[in-house]
Amino acid sequence: MKRLRRNRIMERAGVNAARAFFEENGCTFVEVDLASDYGKDAYVDLGDGKNVSPICSALQIKSGLSYKVGNNYVIPGNEEDMSMWKDSTIPIIGLVFDPGDKQIRWVNISEYLCAHEGKITSIPIAASAILQSSRLVEFANSVRRSAKLNKENPLLQLSDDNEDRQRRAIVDCFLFARTDYRYFIGIRNMLHSFPRETRRLALHALGHLTSHPDIFWTDNNWIPSFIKTRVQPFLRWSSYEVISILQVVELEEYSRGSLGLTAFMLLTADPSIEKTLDEVISMLKSSCDDTFHAAVMLRLYLAEEGAESVFLRLVRESPWLMDEPLMQEVKGILDDHGSITIF
């Protein structure tokens, strides 16, 4: 346990050192939690500290003396890592933080993988490749070169038949969407067609367009207001789209800090959502499955003090609903409190 804690502290030291360097040099450093499973620890936009730059790269950050081999350094990776980095639609830069001299070394992983064939188990970094303010132009030019090598737009990868590529594309689209709203629209329009786990990740990404109370907002993950304004008209949901959202959220996830709240924030971005939920309830009432129950609970929650009248209408239209244990429980709550609380 102590060793695991030390490793996490060391990893954090590398991320903090990278953040400090880039922010001190007028760049935007972004840690995105939905990127963590896809070989990317953070993203950096090179710029003047005021405007988001189109020169963006993903960062794979290592920290500790275990990444030092002789006088040089390496970023290890298995076959899956190498494949993810090579297929990335955004340039991948590798960083190693040496706690001994407090320096960060860097390598353009995308360029290296493009130039080398065969089985690769590690990416070498020269001891002289120190990340310095005076060499930031060299860093930026390297990112530009790699961006030109990546010909496939992440919007195209959203349609890939490989689910891993789809999910990696969602992460990259999220980053590009901070300067081009069309990436968000691409995720939104594809949402209903994604497999379950990909759809869940897409909900998480789109949730940043809302005033989500459980996202720890910073200047680095706050979506610019002009982007939100452009995307807002597209956050309108048909009955079938509402069903596709509710289907991938477990009933127990309708609580603070869970995906259910993200789904709720996205659905309620649509001013007509109560009417649409009524349509969904009517469509699903013969099944009485978890998606139906979620629709009912959200509709009653949105009704606030009018929840009892909405519930009575539902029962009047379908009297057999009172045979459902959940509906009996809901009636008891409404009898006692007059409304339903979820979040």
N, C-alpha and C positions, 0 to 999 in steps of 0.2 A: 504493500500500500504506500509506504514512504517513497519507494523508488518511482512508482507511478506518479506520485505527487511532484517529485523532483523533476520528472520528465515533462510534466505539464507546465511547471514553472519555467523550465528552460525553453519550451516551445513558445510560451507566452513572451519570453524575453526577446526572441527573434522577431515575433510579430510587432512588438512594441518598438523595437529598434528600427524596423522597416517603416512603420507608421511615422515615427519621429523624423526620419530622414526625408521622406517624401513630403510631409507637411511643411517641414522647415524650408523646403525648396519650392514651395508654391504649388505642389501637386495635390490631387485629391486621392486619399487612401480610403478604400471602402472594404470593410469586412462584411460579407453577406452570409448569414447562417445557412441559406439554402444552397450555398456553393460548396459546403464542407465535404460532401460525399463525392465530389466530382473532380478531385485532384487540384482544386484551386482554393487557396487559403484566403486570398484577398484580391482586389483589383486596384489598379492605380491609373488615374487619368493625369497625363502630363499637361500642365497648364500654367497659368499665371496666378493661381490661388483664388481667382474670382470667378472665372468661367470654366465650365466643364469642357474638356478638350476631346476631340475625336481620336486622339492618340491614346488608346486604352490597351492595357495588357493585364492578363491574369498572373497572379504570383503564387508560386509554390515555395513556401518558406520553411527552411530547416534551421535548427539551432543546436549548437553543442560541438564539442570536440570529436564526437563519434563520426562526424562528417569530414574530418580532416584526415587525409591520407598522405603521409610524408609532409611535404611543404604545401601541397595543394589540397583541393577539396572536391567532394563529389555529392551529387544528389542521386541516391539510389531509387530504384523503382522496379516493380515487377512487370510482366508482360502487359497486364491490364492497364497499369499506370502509363506505360509508354504508348499504348494504343489510344488512351484517352487524350494524352497530350498531343499526339500526332494528329488526331482527328479534330482537335479543338478549332472552333471557328474564330477564336480570338488568340493572339500571340501569348505564349506561356513563357514567363521569365522565372528562372530559378534563383533563389537567394539562400545563402548560408551565412548565418551570424556566428562569428567566433567569439565566445565569451572571454577568451584570453586577451585579444587585442581590441575587442569591442568594434571590430570592423565587419562590414557586410560585403561578401563577394557575390558576383552575379554572372549568370550565363543565360543566353537566349536558348531555351529548351527547344522551341519550335524550329529554329534555324539548325540546331545540332541534329535533330531527328530527321530533318529534311535532307541533310548532307550525308547521313550515315545509314548504311543498310545492315541487315542481319539482326541477330538477337542482341539487344542492348540492355544491360542490367544497371547501368549508372551513367550519369552525365557528369563529365569532369569540369571543374572550375579552376582556373589558374589562380595562384596566390596573388598575382598582380591585378586581378580583375576586381579591384575594390570599388564599391559604389561611392562615388564622390561628386560633390556639387559641380566641380570643374569638368566632369565627364558625363554630365547629364545629357548633353547634346548627343554624345555617342550612344547612350542608352536609348534616347528617343529615336534616333535614326535606325537603330537595330529593330525597334518595335515597328517602325514604318515598313521596313523591308519585309518583316514577317507578315504584316497585315496584307501586303500585296500577294504573298504566297497563299494565303487562305482565301481561296476563290469561292468557297461555298458559304452562302449566307446562312446564319442560324435559323432564319425563317423557313428555309428549305428543309433543314434538319428536323423541324417540328413535324414534318410529314414522313419522316423516316420510319421504316418498319422495325427498326431496332429501338426498343424502349429506352435503353441507356443513352443512346444518341439523342433521343427526344428530350430526355430530362436534362442532359448537358446543354442542349440548345435553349431550353427554357431559362437556365441560369445566364447564358450569354445574352439572350434577348432582353432579360431584365436589365443587364448593365447597359446595353446599347439603347434601351428605351428611355434612359435618362436624358438623352439628347434627341431622340427621334421617336415620337409617340406611336408610330406605326408598328413598332415591335410589340408594344402592349396590345394593340388591336389584333395583331396576328395571334398572340396567345389566347386572347379572349374568343376570337372567332373559331379557333381550333379546339377550344376547351371541351366541348361535348364529345369530340371524337377520340380524345386521348384515353388510353388504358387507365385503370384505376389509380395506380401509384403516380403516374405522370400527371393525371388530373389533380391529384392532391397537391403536388408540387406547384402546378400552375395556379391553383387557388392561393397558395402561400405567396407566390410572386405578385399576383394581381391584388392581393390584400394591401400591398404598399400604396395603392392608389386611393385608399380610404383613410379616414382618421382613426385607424385601428388603435384602441387604447392599450393593447398589450405589446405593441412594437416599441422597443426602446429607440426613440427617434433621435437622430443626430443630424448634423449638417451633411454628413456623408451618405446617409441612406434616405434622406428626405427627397421625395420626387418633386422636381420643380413644379411650381403652380401652373405654368403654362402647359406642361405635359398633362397634368391632371385635367385641366380644362378641356384639352383636345380629346382626351379619352372618355371623359364623363358621359357624353351622349351615347357612347357605345355600351355603357353598362346598363342595358335594358334587356330583360330576360323573358324569353318565351316560356310557356309551361314545360315544354320538353327540356329546355335548358335548366330550368329550376330543378327538375327531377334529376338531371345528370349531375348537378352539384350536390343535392341532398343524398344521392346514392353512394357517394364516396366518403361521407362523414358518418362515423359511428355515433349512435345515440348518446353514449357516455362522453362524447367529445363536445357536446353543447354545454360548455362551461368556460370560464375565464382561462386564458392561457392555452386554449386548444383550437383545433382547426374549425370547430363549430362556430366559434365567434368570428373567425375570418370569413366563413361562408355567409354568416349573418350580415357582416359589414358590406360584403359585395352585393348581396341580394337587396339590401335596403338602400343601396345607391340608386335603385330603380324606384321612382316615386309611385309606380303602379303595382308594387310588389304584393300588397294585400289582396288586390283583385286577382293577381296571377296565382297566389297561394290558394285562393278559393277554387280556382280552376283545377289546380293540381290535386287538391283534396277530393274534388268531384271525380277526377280521373282515376284516383288510386283507392277510393274508399272500398271497393270490392276486394282489394288485396289485404288491406290492414297490415301492411308490412312496416318495417322500420322507416322507410322513406315517407310513407303516409303519416306515421306518428310524428316524425320530425316536422312535416308540413303543418300538421294540426297544432303542435306546440308553438312553433314560430308564429303562426297566425294568431293564436290566443295571446301570446306575449306582446305582439304588435298592437293588439286591440286594447291593451291596458285596461282601463275601467270598464270598457265595453266587452270584455272577454266573456262574461256570463251570457250575454245575449247572442254572441257568435256561437258559443257552445250549444246553447239551446236550439239555435237554428240548425246546426249540424245534426243534432240528435233528432230533431223533428223531421228532417229530410231522410235520415237513416236511423230509425229507432234501434236497430240491432247493434249499433255502436256501443250501447250501454252494456252489452255482454262482454266487451273488451275490458280486461283488468286495468289497462292504462287509462281508459276513459273513465272508469269508476274512480280511479285515483284523482284524475283531473277534476271530476265533479266535486269530490271532497275538498280539494284545495280551493276551488271557486266558492263553494259554500262557506268556507272559513274566512277567505281573504278577499274574494271578489275579483282577483286577477292572478295571473301566472308570472312567476319570476324564474328566469333561466340563467341570466348572466349577472 
